[in-house]
Amino acid sequence: MLELSNANVIREMISTINTTRNYESLAKVVTTNREMLDTAVSVGRLRT
C-alpha cells in the first residue's frame, strides 16, 4: 500500500510565491515610509 501526500504541490507553490511577493511589497512600504520620515526630519532640522 502506497501512502500519498494530501498536499497539492502546484497550490502550495503558488501560495509560497504569493506570500513572498506580499512580503516584498510590505518590506518596500516599510522602507519607503522610513525614507519619507528621514526626509521629513531632515527638512525640519533645516528650518529651525
C-alpha beads as a LAMMPS data file, in Angstrom:
LAMMPS data file: protein, C-alpha beads

48 atoms
47 bonds

1 atom types
1 bond types

-500.0 500.0 xlo xhi
-500.0 500.0 ylo yhi
-500.0 500.0 zlo zhi

Masses

1 110.0

Atoms # bond

1 1 1 0.000 0.000 0.000
2 1 1 1.342 3.396 -1.037
3 1 1 0.577 6.480 1.026
4 1 1 0.249 9.699 -0.962
5 1 1 0.604 13.263 0.228
6 1 1 -2.523 15.319 0.810
7 1 1 -0.748 18.479 -0.373
8 1 1 -1.278 19.864 -3.848
9 1 1 2.223 20.861 -4.974
10 1 1 1.019 23.438 -7.507
11 1 1 -1.248 25.204 -4.998
12 1 1 1.480 25.223 -2.371
13 1 1 3.985 26.713 -4.832
14 1 1 1.515 29.425 -5.878
15 1 1 0.804 30.176 -2.222
16 1 1 4.527 30.425 -1.494
17 1 1 5.082 32.767 -4.443
18 1 1 2.161 34.969 -3.376
19 1 1 3.398 35.086 0.206
20 1 1 6.894 36.040 -0.964
21 1 1 5.520 38.804 -3.180
22 1 1 3.369 40.149 -0.340
23 1 1 6.374 40.165 1.983
24 1 1 8.483 42.017 -0.589
25 1 1 5.719 44.585 -1.119
26 1 1 5.332 45.200 2.609
27 1 1 9.102 45.468 3.035
28 1 1 9.140 48.119 0.294
29 1 1 6.351 50.031 2.078
30 1 1 8.329 49.997 5.325
31 1 1 11.500 51.143 3.551
32 1 1 9.689 53.935 1.711
33 1 1 7.971 55.052 4.916
34 1 1 11.308 55.210 6.708
35 1 1 12.875 57.213 3.877
36 1 1 9.960 59.660 3.961
37 1 1 10.276 60.027 7.732
38 1 1 14.028 60.627 7.441
39 1 1 13.376 63.289 4.792
40 1 1 10.712 64.980 6.917
41 1 1 13.020 65.037 9.939
42 1 1 15.908 66.468 7.922
43 1 1 13.641 69.172 6.437
44 1 1 12.501 70.036 9.944
45 1 1 16.127 70.407 11.043
46 1 1 16.923 72.781 8.182
47 1 1 14.049 75.129 9.065
48 1 1 14.910 75.528 12.746

Bonds

1 1 1 2
2 1 2 3
3 1 3 4
4 1 4 5
5 1 5 6
6 1 6 7
7 1 7 8
8 1 8 9
9 1 9 10
10 1 10 11
11 1 11 12
12 1 12 13
13 1 13 14
14 1 14 15
15 1 15 16
16 1 16 17
17 1 17 18
18 1 18 19
19 1 19 20
20 1 20 21
21 1 21 22
22 1 22 23
23 1 23 24
24 1 24 25
25 1 25 26
26 1 26 27
27 1 27 28
28 1 28 29
29 1 29 30
30 1 30 31
31 1 31 32
32 1 32 33
33 1 33 34
34 1 34 35
35 1 35 36
36 1 36 37
37 1 37 38
38 1 38 39
39 1 39 40
40 1 40 41
41 1 41 42
42 1 42 43
43 1 43 44
44 1 44 45
45 1 45 46
46 1 46 47
47 1 47 48
